[in-house]
Amino acid sequence: MNVLDLLDDIKKIDIEGVYESVIALPKQCLHAWNEVENLSIIKKDYSQIENIVFTGMGGSGLTARVIETAFSDKLKLPFVRVNDYNLPNFVNSKSLVLCSSYSGSTEEVLENVRQAVQKKAKWLAIGTGGPLIEEAKKHNVPYYQIEPKFNPCNQPRMAIGYSIVGQLTLATKLGIIDISKEEISNAIEIMNSIISKNAQKIGFQKNPAKIIANKLKGKIIVLISAHHLSGATHVFNNQINENSKTFSSDFVIPELNHHLMEGLKNPKNNKDNLFVIFINSKMYPERIQKRFEITKDVVNKNNIPFEEINLTSQGRLNQVFELIQFGAFVNFYLSILYEQNPAPIVWVDYFKNELSKI
């Protein structure tokens, strides 16, 4: 029997319940929608907004990438993502700054808040509590305080449903984007379908996520995607790093066609160490689909193994959550293959502790 089918052994590794957060993603989405829908936000207060800045780090910054790539054609205002201490110089009283920190204590985001206040920008907050929410209360600005009852492991990266749907719903209430509850419900249905096919109880031979995770063990992972899925692919990448404790990186077509392919030649052991995952969709423009086919040919000619994940649901939001849900299973199973408790982030915590001494 494959190790990924030994449920009792898996529980001994996953002692903080990351798997429970994986399968709770649909519930997070519905919970977030209902919670934010009940928030009191006066839309006219934001009628003069000319640009939007989303700030956040690590797991709390993933949503901005998803919105930026999946809904670029729906956003009604210029959109900038910030994963750093400093807001862009153009931020002013006609800017909206959405500050996201799951813990509410991320120092970069708190600095973003300070600068937003200094620049007299309108701003919103999203987090579970901490100084961020206290600042929102102090300045009387709208905030979504997450009650993470469907994230039992309490890791920010595993609260992606709260983050994405919470911020999308906030944006919808402000008239920045239009997302309906029906769209959220459809995405939830897709996620539940992915869960039914990749849950722990589904044996290795019939479980696509287990099969791919098995191929990734011992490899440096390269994720390749395009257009509306590049943000969701970064979510996948982030969770591989933090859950599986595995080196991975994500690249986007067409940009990678202008440089990365030349880097496949050296070192000579690339063919032994690398594993490429192409994240494909028939929703990509025809020209992008042709680029995928040629890129796969280049990877194959360099003798580098690859796998293709073909997303089949209809609609961008559906495919975003189809990938995030499937990717969560893959990185969880990969952590089990490495016998790694997926919850702790030892080096991130070490870094933050060392930085706090300065």
N, C-alpha and C positions, 0 to 999 in steps of 0.2 A: 504493500500500500504506500502511495506517495505521502510524504511528510505533511503536505498541505491538506490531506484528508484526515489527519489525526487531530480531531477537535479538542480533545483533552490536553494534548501537548501544546496546541496553539494558545489555549487559555493560560498556560503556565508562562508563556512568553509575553502575551498581550495582557499584562496584569492591570493596566489602567483603562482598559476598555476602548481602545482606538477603533476596534471593529464595530462596536456599538455606535460610534459616531459616524462611521462609514455608511452603515445602513439606515441611519437617522437623517440623512441628507434631505430626502423629500419632506420629512416632518419639519425640519428647520425652515425650509422654504415657505411652507404654508403658515407656520407660526410667525415668521417675519412679516409676511404680507398682512396678516390679520393685525399684528401689533402696530405696524406703521400706518395702516389704514385708519386706525383709531387716534393717531396723533393729531393734535390741533395745530395746523399751520395755515397762516393767512397768506394765500397765494399772491394777493396784490402787493404784499411787502417785497416780493421778489420780481416784480414786473419790469423793473429797469435794469435787470442783470444783463451784462454784455458778454461775460465769459465765465467759465467754470473751471475750478482747480480742485482736483481730488488728491488728498495727501494720505499716506499710510506706508508702513514698512512691513516687510515679510508677509506673513499670512494676512495681515490687515490691509496690505496694499494690493492684494491680488485682484480684488473686484474692479479697481480702476482699469487694469489691463483688459479685463473681460469686457467692460462697457466700452472702452476705447476702440476695441477691435470688432466686437460683435454688433455694435449699434452706431457705428460712425455715420451711417447714412440716415439715422433717425434723430440724432442729436441736433437740437435747434440752435445751439450756441457753440462757439469755439470751446474746446475741451483740452485741458492740460493735466498730465499726471505728474505728481511730484513724489519722489522717494528719497528725500534729502531734508536737510535742515531749513533751506531757504525757499521762500515763495518767489515766483518770478517778479521782476521789477514792475511789470505792468499791472499787478494786482492793485485795485483801488476800491472806492466805494461802490462801483458798479460791477464788482466781482463777487462770485459766490465760491467760498472755500469750504469743501466738505472734508472734515478731519476724521480719520478712522484709526482707532486703536482699540483692539479687543480688550486689553488690560486696562486701558485708560491712562497708562503711565509711560508710554513710549516717548523718549525725550525729543526725538526729531519732530513728532507730531505736536507735542506741547510747544515747541519752538514755532511751528507753523501757526498755531493758535495765537501765540503772542504777536507774531508779525501780522496776522489777519486783523487783530484788534488795533494794532498800531496804524495799519493802512486804512482802517475804517471800512474794511470789507464786510459783507454779510457772510456769516459762516454757520455751519451745522456740525453736529458731532454725532458719532456712532461708536459705541463701546459698551462694555459691561459695567463700567463704573469708574472709580479712580479719579485722579485730578482732571482728566478731560471732561467728564460729565459734570464735575464740580465747577469747572470754568464755564461750561455752557449754562448752568443754573445761575452762576454769578452774573453773567452778561445777558441773561434772559434770552438766549437763542434756542431754537428748536433742537432737540436731540432725540436719538433713538437709543435707549438703554436696553441692550440685549439681555434677555433672561434666558440663558443658554441651557434650558432644561433638556434639549435634544442634542447636546454636545457633552456626553458624560465624561470624556477624557479631558475636556476643558482646554484643549490646545487650539490656539487661534486659527491655524491652518485647516483644522477640521470643522470650523464654524463657517465654512465658505457659503453655505446656504443662507445663513443669517446675513452675512455681509453682502452678497450679491443681491438677493431679493430685497433686503432692507434698503440698500442704496438705490436700487431701481425704483422701488415704491416711493421713496423720498423724492426722487427726480420726477416721477410721474405726478405726485401731488403738487410739485412746483411748476408743472407745465413744461419741463425741460425735455421730457421724453414721454412716449405713450406706451405703457405696458399694461395689459389688462389681466384681471384675475384668471380669465379663461386661458391666457397664454401660460401663466404660472401653473395652472392645473394640468395643462397638456404636458409641460415639462416634468411635472411630478409623476405623471403616468409613464413617461419614458424612463425616468429613473427607477421606478418600481419594476419595470420590465427588465432593466439591467440587473437589478438586485436578484430577481427570480432566476436569472441565468448564471449568476456568478457568486452566489452566496456560499458560505463555508460548506453547507450540507450537500452542494452539488459536487460530485466526484471530479477528480482531476481530468479524466478523459473527456468529460462533457462540459468543462468549465473553462471558457476562453481566457479569463483573467489569470487563472492558475497556470495555464499553458504558456502564456506570454511571460509571466513572472519567472517561470522556470528557465526560459531562454535567456533572460536578462541576468541571471545570477553569474557573477564573476566578470561582468562586462562593464565598460564605460558606455553610458547610454546617450545617444544623440536623438533628440526628438525634432521632427521636421513637420511644420504645418504651414498654413497660409490664412490670409483674410480673416474671416469671422472666428476662426478657431485658434488663432495665435495666442490670445489671452488665456483661453481655457487650457491650452497646451502649457503655458507657463505655470498654471495652477498644478498641473500634472507634474511638471518638473520640480516645483517647490516641494511637493509632497514626497517625491522620490528622495530628494536630498534629506528632508527632515524625518520622514518615517522610516525609509529603508537605509538611511545613513550611507547613501550611494552617490557617487559622482555622476551627474548628468547635466546636460545642457540642451537648450532649445534654440532652434534656428527657423527662420521664416523664408519661404519662397515668395517673391522672386529674389530678394536681397542675397540669399546664400549662393545663388547661381553666379554671382559676380566675384566670389572669393573662396568660399568654403571648399568647393570641389577640388581645388588645387592642393588643399591641405590634407587630402585623403592618402596621399602617396607615402608620406613620412610621419613618424618613424615606420619602419618596415613591419613592425608587429601590430600595426593598426588593424590588420585583418583578423588578428587573434583577440584583440582587446576591445574593439568597438562593436557596438550593435546599434543599428539605426532603426527607429520606428517612424514610419511615414503615417501621418494622420490625414486621411483623405476624405473628401466629400464631393458628391456630385453637385453640390451647391456652389463649389468654386467656379469662377469664370472659366470658360473653355480654354483660354490661353494658359491659365494657371494649371489646369488639369494636364495639359500637354507638357508643361514644365515638370510636373511631378513624374510623368512617365520617363522623360529623358534623364531626370535626376536619379531615378531608380536604376536606370541603365548605367549611369556613371558609377554609382555606388557598387553595383554588381561587377562592373569591369575592374574595380579596385579590390575585388574579392572580399568585400566587407559584408557580413550577414545583415539582413534586414527583415523586418516584419511590417505588414501594413494593417492599420486599423481603419476600416471603412465605416463611417458614420452613416446611418440609414434613415434616421428620423427626419421629419419634414419641419423646416423652420430653423432659423438661426439659434433662438433661445433653446429649443429642444436639443439641437446638436451640441451646444455649449454644455448643457447639463448631462447629456448622454456621455460626452467625453470625460467630464469631471467625475461622474459616478463610476464609470468603468476604470478610469485611471486610479481612483481611490482604492479599488479592489486590487489592482495590479501592484501598487506600491506597498499595500498592506501585506500581500502574499510574499512579496520580495523581502520584506523585513523578516518574515517568519523563516524564509529560506536561509537568511543570514543569522538566524537565532537572535535577532535584535528586538528588544522591547521598543515598539515604534514611538512611544510617547515622549520619553526624555530627549531634550536637545542639549546635550552636555556641553558642547563647545560654544553654542550660542549663549548659554547661561554663564559659562566661564568668562566669555568675552565681556558680557554685560557687568559681571562682578568686578573684573579688572578695570573696566572703564569707569566704574563708580568710584574707584580709589583715586582717580585723577582730579 
